[in-house]
Amino acid sequence: MDRAQSYPAHVSWMKTGCICALLLLAVPARAGQACDDAVFLQTEARIAELASSAEQVRAWQNFLANNPDQPCAAEVRARIAALAASEQAEQEQQQREAWTQEARGGVVEPNRDEFPQHAIFPDAAPLDRIQLLSEVIWLGPDWKSDYGQENLALEVANDTLWTLVLKGEMAVVSHLGLQVELPVVFGRIEGEGFQTGLGNIGVGIRGLWGTRLSGDRYPWVISGGVLVGTGTSLWSHHDHRALLDAAAIGAAHLRHLYRFDSPDYVAHAESQIGLGSQFFGLALAYHVYAGGEHVERILRVDLAWDWRLSDLLTVGLELNGGFGDGEPVVGATENTFLAFLFVSPGLRLSWSWAMAQIAVRVPLIDAWDWTRLISSIELGARF
């Protein structure tokens, strides 16, 4: 009797265990299945017929907006994220940009980050951005004798200067950029202590022309414009002349920014071309210094080569030089031939809207007499 009564209970426990096991197996199986909502499946079939990923993304977004309580909302969001990140979407975006450029005559427009940014070498394409260039200058052994200690009057302590140049540029319209340069120099003068001098504030404008040499590849840009630098005597007291002249001598590649009492009028042109991961550039700038008792004329030439190793890292080499008719010593009454050259290897990091670069400028030709070495750090940000 006891056995007869216990048998149904035993069977009942067995049935209950089997049901629980089936439920446990069914849950993960159900979780791995695609959403089977009828409305979702119908929409999925229609969207699959759309040709481009962009159209599919918009269709899924509209579906989600019109059906916020859709039981397959998580699946829809996953579909949107996968489509937006797909290689097909990237290729379509590049094709749309290529068609846009072709419709505008193939012109490469501002605010494209195809070309590496530079500190001394002017970028061919105007960008909405700011740059801060910081350089430490170790003056050479002959800068005093060549430029006359009696004319400089004061001695720079430890023959070391520090310059800061704040640059701003804005692409006001598609092919036109406005430029502003604000240079400052710091140094310690023997017997006078630490001093700061404000250099030639420059304001300029430049235009842009560009094309693509093969389809949507091999961009090529040319730009040119004019820039006017106010004489430093408008901003800095005469007591700062020794500091400013020392910066103009030691940093010959930035001579136009620190020449005391010499307003600078510049006509410039530059060009860059991209060949895969290699970039090449040439820039010419003709400076006319209208201050003092006579006019100086200097042609500055910059060459640049860049190798983009990855989206983040670029290595480069610049030649920053110039030659022309200028003052052999401070206070001279006539000009003589001047020439200078710096070899500038650098390393550049770029990410999103920001960039940073470090470089070393090694002086050659006459610059070797005026400068031992220059170390450079540049920070930039797009906005």
C-alpha positions as CSV (number, residue, x, y, z in Angstrom):
1,M,0.0,0.0,0.0
2,D,2.8,2.4,0.9
3,R,4.6,1.4,-2.3
4,A,1.4,2.0,-4.4
5,Q,0.9,5.4,-2.8
6,S,4.5,6.5,-3.3
7,Y,4.7,5.5,-7.0
8,P,2.6,8.5,-8.3
9,A,4.7,10.9,-6.3
10,H,7.9,9.4,-7.8
11,V,6.5,9.8,-11.3
12,S,5.4,13.3,-10.5
13,W,8.9,14.3,-9.4
14,M,10.4,12.7,-12.6
15,K,7.9,14.7,-14.8
16,T,8.8,17.9,-13.0
17,G,12.5,17.4,-13.4
18,C,12.1,16.7,-17.2
19,I,10.1,19.8,-17.7
20,C,12.7,22.0,-15.8
21,A,15.5,20.5,-17.9
22,L,13.6,21.2,-21.1
23,L,13.0,24.8,-20.0
24,L,16.7,25.3,-19.2
25,L,17.7,24.0,-22.6
26,A,15.0,26.1,-24.4
27,V,16.0,29.4,-22.9
28,P,19.5,29.7,-24.4
29,A,18.3,28.2,-27.6
30,R,15.6,30.9,-27.7
31,A,18.1,33.6,-26.9
32,G,20.3,32.7,-29.8
33,Q,17.5,32.9,-32.3
34,A,16.9,36.0,-34.4
35,C,13.9,38.2,-33.5
36,D,10.7,36.6,-35.0
37,D,8.4,39.5,-34.7
38,A,6.2,39.6,-37.8
39,V,6.5,43.4,-38.3
40,F,10.3,43.2,-37.8
41,L,10.7,40.4,-40.3
42,Q,8.6,42.2,-43.0
43,T,10.6,45.4,-42.5
44,E,13.9,43.5,-42.6
45,A,12.9,42.0,-46.0
46,R,12.1,45.4,-47.5
47,I,15.2,47.0,-46.1
48,A,17.4,44.2,-47.5
49,E,16.4,45.3,-51.0
50,L,17.9,48.8,-50.6
51,A,21.2,49.1,-52.4
52,S,23.4,51.3,-50.1
53,S,24.2,50.9,-46.4
54,A,23.3,54.6,-45.9
55,E,19.8,54.0,-47.1
56,Q,19.5,50.9,-44.9
57,V,20.6,52.9,-41.9
58,R,18.1,55.6,-42.5
59,A,15.3,53.0,-43.0
60,W,16.1,51.2,-39.7
61,Q,16.3,54.6,-37.9
62,N,12.8,55.5,-39.3
63,F,11.5,52.1,-38.3
64,L,12.8,52.5,-34.7
65,A,11.4,56.1,-34.5
66,N,8.0,55.0,-35.6
67,N,8.0,51.9,-33.4
68,P,9.7,52.8,-30.1
69,D,8.1,49.8,-28.3
70,Q,9.1,47.3,-30.9
71,P,10.1,44.1,-29.2
72,C,13.1,43.8,-31.6
73,A,14.4,47.3,-30.8
74,A,17.7,45.9,-29.5
75,E,18.2,43.9,-32.7
76,V,17.4,47.1,-34.8
77,R,20.0,49.1,-32.9
78,A,22.6,46.4,-33.4
79,R,21.8,46.4,-37.1
80,I,22.3,50.2,-37.3
81,A,25.6,50.1,-35.5
82,A,26.9,47.2,-37.7
83,L,25.9,49.0,-40.9
84,A,27.4,52.3,-39.9
85,A,30.7,50.7,-39.0
86,S,30.9,48.4,-42.1
87,E,33.5,48.7,-44.7
88,Q,30.7,49.2,-47.3
89,A,29.6,52.3,-45.5
90,E,33.2,53.7,-45.5
91,Q,33.6,53.0,-49.2
92,E,30.2,54.7,-50.0
93,Q,31.3,57.7,-48.0
94,Q,34.5,58.0,-49.9
95,Q,32.6,57.6,-53.2
96,R,30.2,60.3,-52.2
97,E,33.1,62.7,-51.4
98,A,34.7,61.8,-54.7
99,W,31.5,62.6,-56.6
100,T,31.2,65.9,-54.7
101,Q,34.7,66.9,-55.5
102,E,34.2,65.9,-59.2
103,A,31.0,68.0,-59.3
104,R,33.1,70.9,-58.1
105,G,35.8,70.4,-60.7
106,G,37.8,68.0,-58.6
107,V,38.8,70.7,-56.2
108,V,40.2,69.5,-52.8
109,E,38.6,71.8,-50.3
110,P,39.7,73.0,-46.8
111,N,39.4,71.1,-43.6
112,R,40.3,67.8,-45.1
113,D,43.0,66.0,-43.1
114,E,44.5,64.1,-46.0
115,F,47.8,66.1,-45.7
116,P,50.0,66.0,-42.6
117,Q,50.1,69.3,-40.7
118,H,53.4,71.3,-40.4
119,A,54.9,73.9,-38.1
120,I,57.3,75.9,-40.3
121,F,56.2,74.6,-43.7
122,P,52.8,76.2,-44.5
123,D,50.0,73.8,-45.2
124,A,48.6,74.1,-48.6
125,A,44.9,73.6,-47.6
126,P,43.4,76.2,-45.1
127,L,42.0,74.7,-42.0
128,D,39.9,76.0,-39.1
129,R,42.6,75.5,-36.4
130,I,45.1,77.0,-34.0
131,Q,48.8,76.0,-33.6
132,L,51.3,76.7,-30.9
133,L,54.9,76.4,-31.9
134,S,57.5,76.4,-29.1
135,E,61.2,76.5,-29.9
136,V,64.4,76.6,-27.7
137,I,67.3,78.3,-29.5
138,W,70.9,77.8,-28.6
139,L,72.8,80.7,-30.2
140,G,76.0,79.9,-32.1
141,P,79.5,81.1,-31.3
142,D,79.7,83.9,-33.9
143,W,76.3,85.5,-33.6
144,K,77.7,88.4,-31.5
145,S,80.8,89.0,-33.7
146,D,78.8,88.8,-37.0
147,Y,76.1,91.1,-35.8
148,G,78.2,93.4,-33.6
149,Q,78.1,93.3,-29.8
150,E,78.3,97.1,-29.7
151,N,75.1,97.3,-31.7
152,L,73.2,94.7,-29.7
153,A,74.4,96.5,-26.6
154,L,73.1,93.9,-24.2
155,E,74.1,90.2,-23.8
156,V,71.7,87.3,-23.8
157,A,72.5,85.1,-20.7
158,N,73.7,81.6,-21.5
159,D,73.1,82.4,-25.2
160,T,69.7,80.7,-25.0
161,L,66.3,82.0,-26.2
162,W,62.8,80.6,-26.1
163,T,60.2,81.5,-28.7
164,L,56.5,80.9,-28.8
165,V,54.4,81.4,-32.0
166,L,50.6,81.2,-31.8
167,K,49.1,80.7,-35.2
168,G,45.4,80.8,-36.1
169,E,43.7,80.1,-39.4
170,M,40.1,80.1,-40.5
171,A,38.7,78.9,-43.8
172,V,36.0,81.6,-44.1
173,V,34.7,80.2,-47.4
174,S,35.4,77.0,-49.3
175,H,38.6,78.3,-51.0
176,L,39.7,81.2,-48.8
177,G,41.6,81.3,-45.5
178,L,42.5,84.0,-43.0
179,Q,45.8,83.8,-41.1
180,V,47.0,85.4,-37.9
181,E,50.5,85.0,-36.3
182,L,51.4,86.2,-32.8
183,P,55.1,85.7,-31.9
184,V,56.7,86.1,-28.5
185,V,60.4,85.6,-27.4
186,F,61.7,85.1,-23.9
187,G,65.2,85.4,-22.6
188,R,67.5,86.6,-19.8
189,I,69.6,89.7,-20.4
190,E,72.8,90.1,-18.4
191,G,72.3,92.9,-15.9
192,E,68.6,93.3,-16.9
193,G,67.0,90.0,-15.8
194,F,64.3,88.1,-17.6
195,Q,62.6,89.8,-20.5
196,T,59.8,89.2,-22.9
197,G,59.5,90.7,-26.4
198,L,56.5,90.7,-28.7
199,G,57.4,90.2,-32.3
200,N,55.7,91.1,-35.6
201,I,52.0,90.4,-35.5
202,G,51.1,89.1,-38.9
203,V,47.7,89.1,-40.7
204,G,47.2,87.5,-44.1
205,I,44.8,85.9,-46.5
206,R,45.3,83.1,-49.0
207,G,43.3,81.2,-51.6
208,L,43.3,77.5,-52.6
209,W,43.1,75.4,-55.7
210,G,43.3,71.6,-55.9
211,T,42.4,68.5,-57.7
212,R,42.9,64.7,-57.7
213,L,45.3,63.3,-60.2
214,S,43.6,59.9,-60.5
215,G,40.0,59.3,-59.5
216,D,39.7,59.9,-55.8
217,R,43.4,59.3,-55.2
218,Y,46.6,61.3,-55.3
219,P,45.4,64.7,-54.0
220,W,47.2,67.8,-55.2
221,V,46.8,71.3,-53.8
222,I,48.3,74.7,-54.5
223,S,47.6,77.8,-52.4
224,G,49.0,81.3,-52.3
225,G,48.4,84.7,-50.7
226,V,49.8,87.7,-49.0
227,L,50.7,88.4,-45.3
228,V,51.6,91.7,-43.6
229,G,53.7,91.8,-40.4
230,T,53.7,94.9,-38.3
231,G,57.0,96.2,-37.1
232,T,57.9,95.1,-33.5
233,S,58.5,98.8,-32.6
234,L,54.7,99.2,-32.5
235,W,54.4,96.6,-29.7
236,S,57.8,96.3,-27.9
237,H,59.9,99.0,-26.2
238,H,63.3,99.8,-27.6
239,D,64.8,98.1,-24.5
240,H,63.7,94.8,-25.9
241,R,65.5,95.3,-29.2
242,A,68.5,93.1,-28.2
243,L,66.2,90.2,-27.4
244,L,64.2,90.5,-30.6
245,D,67.3,90.9,-32.8
246,A,68.9,87.9,-31.2
247,A,65.8,85.9,-32.0
248,A,65.8,87.1,-35.6
249,I,69.4,86.1,-35.9
250,G,69.3,82.8,-34.1
251,A,65.9,81.7,-35.6
252,A,66.6,82.7,-39.2
253,H,63.7,80.6,-40.4
254,L,61.5,82.9,-38.3
255,R,63.4,86.1,-39.1
256,H,60.3,87.8,-40.4
257,L,58.6,87.4,-37.0
258,Y,61.2,89.0,-34.9
259,R,63.0,91.7,-37.0
260,F,62.9,94.8,-34.9
261,D,61.3,97.9,-36.5
262,S,60.9,96.2,-39.9
263,P,57.4,95.7,-41.2
264,D,57.3,92.6,-43.3
265,Y,55.3,92.2,-46.6
266,V,55.1,88.7,-47.8
267,A,53.9,87.0,-51.0
268,H,53.8,83.3,-50.7
269,A,52.8,80.1,-52.6
270,E,52.9,76.5,-51.6
271,S,52.0,73.1,-53.1
272,Q,51.6,69.6,-51.7
273,I,50.9,66.2,-53.4
274,G,50.0,62.9,-51.9
275,L,51.2,59.7,-53.4
276,G,49.8,56.9,-51.2
277,S,51.4,57.2,-47.8
278,Q,54.1,59.6,-49.1
279,F,53.6,63.3,-49.2
280,F,55.8,66.0,-50.8
281,G,55.6,69.8,-50.5
282,L,57.3,72.9,-51.7
283,A,56.8,76.5,-50.4
284,L,58.1,79.8,-51.5
285,A,57.8,83.1,-49.6
286,Y,59.2,86.4,-50.7
287,H,59.8,88.8,-47.8
288,V,60.3,92.5,-48.1
289,Y,61.4,94.1,-44.8
290,A,60.7,97.8,-45.1
291,G,62.1,99.1,-41.9
292,G,65.4,100.8,-41.0
293,E,67.5,102.9,-43.5
294,H,67.2,100.3,-46.3
295,V,65.0,97.5,-47.6
296,E,65.8,93.8,-47.1
297,R,64.6,91.2,-49.6
298,I,64.7,87.5,-48.6
299,L,63.4,84.5,-50.5
300,R,62.5,81.7,-48.1
301,V,62.3,78.1,-49.5
302,D,60.8,75.2,-47.6
303,L,60.8,71.5,-48.8
304,A,58.9,68.8,-46.9
305,W,58.6,65.0,-47.1
306,D,56.3,63.0,-45.0
307,W,55.7,59.3,-44.6
308,R,52.4,58.4,-42.9
309,L,53.2,55.1,-41.0
310,S,49.7,54.9,-39.6
311,D,46.6,57.0,-38.9
312,L,48.3,58.2,-35.7
313,L,52.0,58.4,-36.6
314,T,53.9,60.3,-39.3
315,V,57.6,60.8,-39.7
316,G,59.0,63.7,-41.8
317,L,61.9,65.7,-43.0
318,E,62.0,69.4,-43.8
319,L,64.6,71.7,-45.4
320,N,63.9,75.3,-44.1
321,G,66.1,77.8,-45.9
322,G,66.4,81.2,-47.5
323,F,68.7,83.6,-49.2
324,G,68.7,87.2,-50.3
325,D,69.8,90.8,-49.7
326,G,69.9,91.7,-46.0
327,E,71.7,93.4,-43.1
328,P,75.1,91.8,-42.3
329,V,75.1,93.4,-38.9
330,V,72.5,95.2,-36.8
331,G,72.5,98.9,-37.6
332,A,74.4,98.4,-40.9
333,T,73.8,101.1,-43.6
334,E,73.9,98.7,-46.6
335,N,72.9,95.1,-47.4
336,T,74.9,92.0,-48.3
337,F,74.1,88.5,-49.4
338,L,72.7,86.3,-46.7
339,A,71.8,82.5,-46.8
340,F,70.7,80.0,-44.2
341,L,69.5,76.4,-44.1
342,F,68.0,74.1,-41.4
343,V,67.6,70.4,-41.7
344,S,64.5,69.5,-39.6
345,P,63.7,65.8,-39.0
346,G,60.4,65.4,-37.0
347,L,57.9,63.0,-35.6
348,R,54.2,63.8,-35.6
349,L,51.2,62.3,-33.8
350,S,47.6,62.9,-35.0
351,W,44.4,61.9,-33.5
352,S,40.8,63.1,-34.2
353,W,41.0,67.0,-34.0
354,A,44.4,67.3,-32.3
355,M,48.1,66.8,-33.3
356,A,51.5,67.1,-31.7
357,Q,54.9,67.2,-33.3
358,I,58.5,67.2,-32.1
359,A,61.4,68.2,-34.3
360,V,65.1,69.2,-34.2
361,R,66.5,71.9,-36.5
362,V,70.2,71.5,-37.4
363,P,71.7,74.7,-38.9
364,L,73.8,74.7,-42.0
365,I,75.6,77.3,-44.2
366,D,75.6,80.8,-42.5
367,A,73.0,79.6,-39.9
368,W,75.7,77.4,-38.4
369,D,77.6,80.6,-37.3
370,W,74.5,82.0,-35.6
371,T,72.8,78.9,-34.1
372,R,74.0,75.8,-32.5
373,L,70.7,73.9,-32.5
374,I,66.9,74.4,-32.2
375,S,64.5,72.0,-30.6
376,S,60.9,72.4,-31.6
377,I,57.5,71.3,-30.2
378,E,54.2,72.0,-31.9
379,L,50.6,71.5,-30.7
380,G,47.6,71.9,-32.9
381,A,43.9,71.7,-32.7
382,R,41.1,71.8,-35.3
383,F,37.8,73.4,-34.4
